[in-house]
């Protein structure tokens, strides 16, 4: 699947240290090789519960980082990259 980074995610990626950037790139490669159906049962992908109808997912990069994703039939959209602690406070 195609993976597209939103502006917010690109800024977050550039702000990470190089080792963390490499881990994010590795996670993006996993997303490129898999669609939502294949990752749905994965320990790394979790649906986020929102009040709106929008479907967002959290994809685990490592113990501290999560990719916030939306999905269409042909692509993943990385909406943001967040620290796990911050994400836990929001959801």
C-alpha positions, 0 to 999 in steps of 0.5 A: 500500500502507498503511505503518505505523510501529512505535514504534521507527521513530517515535522514530527519525523524531522524533530526525532533523533536519527535512531528514532527516525530509522525506526519510524522509516522501518515502521512505514516499510511494514505499512507499505507491505501490508493493508488494513486487513492483514494488520488488523489482528496485529499487536502493533495496530490498534483502532482509536475510539473517537467521538467522530465517525473518522477511523484512526489507528495507532501503530506501534513504532517502539515502546515510546512512539506511535504513528497515528494513521487513517486508511483508505483502500489503497493507502495509509495516511500518517496523520501524526507521530506521537509519544505513547504517553501523550497519546494515552492522555488523549485517548 
